[in-house]
C-alpha cells in the first residue's frame, strides 16, 4: 500500500510534496528554517514560494505549516495563481466542517484538483493513523468517507451558484 501511495505522491505538485513531507515530520509545529530549506530544494520549491502560496508561515528562523483555521477564509481557487493540492485539500476539509454542501460547492470550483485532493486526504489519513494522530486522522478520513456524496452534489452546487 505504501508503494502505491508513494507513486501517487509523485503526481502531486511540488508545494504539496513539500507539505506532505513536512507534515509527516512536524505536523503543524515549528521546525528549523534550515531543515525547511533543505527539504524545499529536494522538492524543487522555495520556502518563500511556499509562504506566498499560503502553505506555511516562516519567521525568526522557524517554519510551520498553516493550520486550516489560519487559512484565508475568502480563498477563491479561481483567483489563486499558485494553487496546490495541499491547499485545496485543507480548504475542502474546512468547508466540510461547515457542511457537505459547502464542501461540494468548493469542490465544484477546483476542477481537476478535486480527485488529487481526495488522494492526498487518504495519504494524510494513513500517516496520521500510523502516528496515532487521531484528531487529524478523523478530519482526513471524513473527507474520504463523504467523497462520493460531495462529488454527486458538486455539479448541482456549481449550477446553483451560477443561476
C-alpha positions, 0 to 999 in steps of 0.5 A, a space after each residue: 500500500 505504501 508503494 502505491 501511495 508513494 507513486 501517487 505522491 509523485 503526481 502531486 505538485 511540488 508545494 504539496 510534496 513539500 507539505 506532505 513531507 513536512 507534515 509527516 515530520 512536524 505536523 503543524 509545529 515549528 521546525 528549523 528554517 534550515 531543515 525547511 530549506 533543505 527539504 524545499 530544494 529536494 522538492 524543487 520549491 522555495 520556502 518563500 514560494 511556499 509562504 506566498 502560496 499560503 502553505 506555511 508561515 516562516 519567521 525568526 528562523 522557524 517554519 510551520 505549516 498553516 493550520 486550516 483555521 489560519 487559512 484565508 477564509 475568502 480563498 477563491 481557487 479561481 483567483 489563486 495563481 499558485 494553487 496546490 493540492 495541499 491547499 485545496 485539500 485543507 480548504 475542502 476539509 474546512 468547508 466540510 466542517 461547515 457542511 457537505 454542501 459547502 464542501 461540494 460547492 468548493 469542490 465544484 470550483 477546483 476542477 481537476 484538483 478535486 480527485 488529487 485532493 481526495 488522494 492526498 486526504 487518504 495519504 494524510 489519513 494513513 500517516 496520521 493513523 500510523 502516528 496515532 494522530 487521531 484528531 487529524 486522522 478523523 478530519 482526513 478520513 471524513 473527507 474520504 468517507 463523504 467523497 462520493 456524496 460531495 462529488 454527486 452534489 458538486 455539479 448541482 452546487 456549481 449550477 446553483 451558484 451560477 443561476 
